[in-house]
Amino acid sequence: MADFDVVIVGSGIVGLNASLNLKIKQPKLKIGVLESGFLPSGASTKNAGFACFGSVSELLKDLECHSVNEVLEMIELRWKGLEKLRKELGDSTICYEQIGGFEVFKSSENDWALKCLDKVPWFNNLLKSVIGESDIYAVSNDKIAEFGMRGISHIIKNKYEGQIDTGKMMLALLSRVQGLGVIVINNCRVKKIDQENGFKDLSTNRGNFKAKSVILATNAFIGQWIPDIDLIPGRGQVLITEPIKNLKIKGSFHHDKGYTYFRNIDQRILLGGRRNLDFKGEETTQIGITSGIQAGLEKLLYETILPGQKPKIDYRWSGIMGFGNDLKPIIKEISAGLYCAVRCNGMGLASGSLVGEQVANLVEI
């Protein structure tokens, strides 16, 4: 049996940042991170690399169910989380590029588009307190011809949105924590957590571990430990094309209230989302792809994004996100010495660094 001061279950963005912040505060802590997969099993290694905090239509959708202050707090969490990630790892290391984000509206969505365009000045004023600038969103219909898409009537640009290389980001984060002495054990599935004499005993397929405190950073997979938690898994499916000659698309793009997203990766198109075509079917923790969602992605790709072209699809995959009725992540002590940090609402890349820090601040050793 291996003894630790703190064991973190899950080696995604949140789990690794929790270990990083604990080590920075208390360098002598013995910290173990247990990961069920060969790589993190959630969305941390499978996300699309969008360094964003919300498109206008996505934020308007959130305001239908949440107060202005709640939405603003959520945006601040994402923005500060991205700042923390970039500061900790460095822009060059994670290949961060702030080349702008673009929300596109089809001609058939004209009424909704006009409503969003009308809100641009209001959102710019609202977000100034968080971003520090007032020129965040702007109508950019002049870009329609430049991008070469078909059937697009309006575009809203977010000049403060960027993209990163997800793989390089995770490798850098892993290297950072291991360099501080954090022990990361992969292919280690936690089966049971018991309380005994003030310690947590964790039974796994790789043996037993003992810790004074345990942090559950398993996001959508938290149901194993807290069945009644307000969290619904949501699978995000993604595809990447073969290289495309003279690709006009450059930047991060959003469509359909944030349910669809695409961007360039060198001369390829990465396209993902469309879970709103089958919400119930995508409320799953099963990794995999489905013909219905993939067909929906391909239809958008070939008819709207790259009209007149039909590049082959080189890669397809999926990642599992965690959503809930509340915009805030769940960061709390469940019982004495047992903590959780989950439910990033599809924005773990943006908020994960700060969520990891906040749960680390709760731990008392």
N, C-alpha and C positions, 0 to 999 in steps of 0.2 A: 504493500500500500504506500503510495506517494503522498506526502503531506505538503499542503500549500497554505499560505495565508488567505489567498483568494483564488477561486476557480471561476473562470468565465466560460460559459457554454455558448459557443458560436464565435467563429473567427471572421465575421464580416466587418464592415466599416465600424459599426457600433461596438462590437466586442473588442476589436483591436484598439480602438480609441479609448475604451474604458481602461484596458491594460496599460496603455501609454500614459494616460493621465495619473493612474495610480502609481506607476513607477517614477514619474517625474516628481510627484509629491513625496513619496516614501521609497527611495531607491532600494532599500534593503528588503522590501516585501518580496516574498516568493510567490510568483503568480503563474498559474497554468491556464492555458486556453485550450479547451477541448472542442474539436470540430468533427462532426459526424462524417463529412465527406473528404475526398482527396483535396478538394478545394472548397471554399465556403459554399454551403448548399442553397442559400437563399438567392437574393438578387445582387449581392455585392460584386460578384465576378461576372454577372450576366446582364447588368444594366446597359443602357445604350450610351452612356457617357455624356449625358446632358447636365451641364452645370447651370441649372436654371432655378427660378423661384416661383414661376407661375405665369402663364399667358393671360391676356385680358379676359378671354372667354372662360378660362378655367377659374379665374378669381371671381368673375361674375356668378358663375355656377355655385361657388362656395358661399357667396353672399346671400344666396337664396335660403340657406339653412343656418347661417352663422352670422354673428354680429360683425360690424366693421372692426372692432378691437380684436376679436378672435382671429379674423383673417390677417390683420396687420401683425399680430404676434406670430402667426405661422410663417409669414413672409420674412420676418426678422430672424426667426430660427434658421430658416433656409439660407438666408443671405450671410448671416454670421457664421453658420456652419461651413459654407463654402470658403469664406475668408480664412477660417481656422485651418481647413484642409490645405489650402494653397500656401499659407504661412508655414505650416508644419513640414510639408513635403517639398515645396518649391514648384513654381510653374513649369520650369523646364523638365523636371523629373516626371511630372504627370502629363506632360505635353498639353498644358492648358492653353487654349486659344480663345480670346474674347472677340470672336468675329461676328457676333450678333445672332439673335434668335428672331424667327419670323413666324407669325401666325397667319395661316392662309385660310381664306373663305371661298367656297365654291359659289358660283352664280346662283345656285339653288338655295343658298343660305343667306340671301341678301338682307332680309329683315333682321336676322340675328347679327349679321356683320355690321349693319348700320348702328345697331344698339351698342355694339362693342366699340365702334369708332367714336361714337358720341361720348363714351366714358373715358377715352384716353386722357384728356386734361385732368379729369377727376382723379384717376389713378396716379398720374404723375404727381399731383399735389399730395395725395395720401402717402405715397411711398417715399417722398422726399425725406421724411424723418428717419427712414431706415437706410436708404441707399446714399443719401447725402447729396443727391442731384435731382433736378426736376425735369430732365429731358430723357426719361427712361423709355417710354413708349412713343412711337410716332407712326402716323399713317405713311406707308411706303408703297403705294400702288405703282410707282414708277419701276419697281423691281419685277413686276409681273412678266414683262417681256424679256427681261434679262435672264430670269430663271427658266424660261421656256416651258412652263407648265400650261396645261390646257384646262379651261373652264374655271379659272380663278378670277374672281372679281375684285377682291380686296386683300391687302396685306398690312399687318401691323408689325413693326419692327421693335424689338427690345435690344437696345444697344449694349446692355450690361449682361447679356447672356453669353455663355461660352460652352466649350466642350473639352473633354479630357480623354486620355487613353486609360480606360478602366483597368486593363491588365497591368500597366505600368504603375498605376496608382496603388493597386492592391499589393504588388510586389514591393513597392517602396515602403508602404505601411508595415508590411510583415517584416521586412528587413530592419526597419526602425525599432520595432518592439523587441525583436529577437536580439538586436544589438544592445538593448538595455537589460537583457537577461530573462525576458519572458519566455517561458517554455510553451511552445505550440505543438499539440499532438493531433495529427490528422487521422482520419478513419477511426475516430473514437466516438462511439455513440453512447450517450448517457441513457441508461435504462431506468435508473431509480435514484432518488435522493432521499436519504434518511437523516434524521436528527439524532445525535447521540452525544451526551456529555458536553454540550455546547459546541459541537463540531458538526459539519455536514459530511456524511458519507455518500460518495457518488459511486454507484455500481455501473461499469461500462463493459463493452466488449473487449477492452484492452486492459482490464483489471480494475481495481478499486482505488479511489482517491479520497483524501480527507482534506477538508478546508474549513477555515474559520468563517468565511463568507463565500457566497455563490452569487454570481450575476448571470441571469438568463438573458442572453442577447440573441434569441433565435427568431425574432420578428414573427413572421407568419406561422411558424411552427410552435408557437408558445402554447397552443391548445393542449399539448401533451401534459403540460404542467399546471395550467390554469384553464380548465375547460369552459368556464363561464365568462371569460374575459371578453370585452367589447373589441373583437378583432375578427375580421373576415379575410381569409387569404384571397389573393387575386393574381392569377397567372398572366404574365406578360409575354407574348410571343414575338419573336424578332426574326428577320431575315436580312441577309447581306448579298448584294449582287456581285457578279464578276466585275472586273475593272471596265469602266465605260469611257470610251474615247471622247475627248472634248466635253466632259461633264460640266454643265452650267450651274448645277446646284452647289452652293457653298454656304455653310452655316447650319444652325439647328432650327428645325421647322416643327410647328405644332398645327394640328387640325382637329376639328370636332371636339371642342372643349377639353383638349388635352388628352383625349382617348387615343389619338393617333399621333405619331411623332416620327420624324426621319431627319437624317443628316448625311453629309458627305464624310466618308473615311477615305482620304486620298482620292482616288478616282472611282470609288464604289459608293453605292447608296445603302445605308442602314435604315431599315424601316420596321417599326414595331407598333404594338398596341392592338386596337380594334376589339378589345375584350367586351366592349359594349354591344357587340353583335351577339354575344351569348354570355351575359353576366353570370347566370347560374352555373353554366358549364365551366366557366373560368374561375369559379370560387373553389379552388382546389389546391392542395399542396403537392399534387402529382406533377413532376417534371415531364414535359412532352409537348408536342404540337398537334393541332387538329386541322383537318382539311378545310373546315368552314372558315376559321380565322385566317389561315394561310391564303385561302382563295380571296378573302376580303382584302388582305394586304396586297396581293398580286394585282387585283383589279385596280386599286388606287395607284399602284406603281406604274402599271402599263398604260392606263387611261388618262391619268392626271399628272403624275410627277414626270414621267418619261414618255410622253405621247409619241407614237410612231417608232418607238424602240422596244425591244423585248430582250433585254440582257438575261442571261442565265442566273439562277440563284445558286450561289456557292455555299452558303451556310444558313442553317435554321436552328434556333434554340428557344428556350423559354427560361424565365426566372420567376420566382414566387415572391410577391410583395404582400404587405399587411395593411389593411384598411380598417377604418372604424367610423362611427358616427361623429366622433370628436376629432377636430383637426390636430389636436395636440398628441404627441407621442405619449405612451404610458411609461413613466419613469417613476418607480416607487419601490418601497420595501414591502414585500408580500408578507413575510413573517420574519422573526428575528434572524438576521444574518442572510436572508434570501431576498434578492432584488431582481427586478426585471427592467429592461429598457427595450421596448418594442413599439410597433405600429407607427411606421414612418410615412404612411399614406402615399407610397409610391415615390417619395422624395428622399430616400435614404442617402443617396450620394450627396445631396445638398445639406441635409440636417444631421447625418450620422456622426460627424466629428463632434458636434456640440452635444448630441444626445449621449454619446459615450462619456464625455466629460461630466455631464450632469449626473449620470448614474454613479460614476466614480466618486463624485463629491458626497454621495449619500453613504458610502461604505465607511464604517467605523471599525478600525483595527486596533 
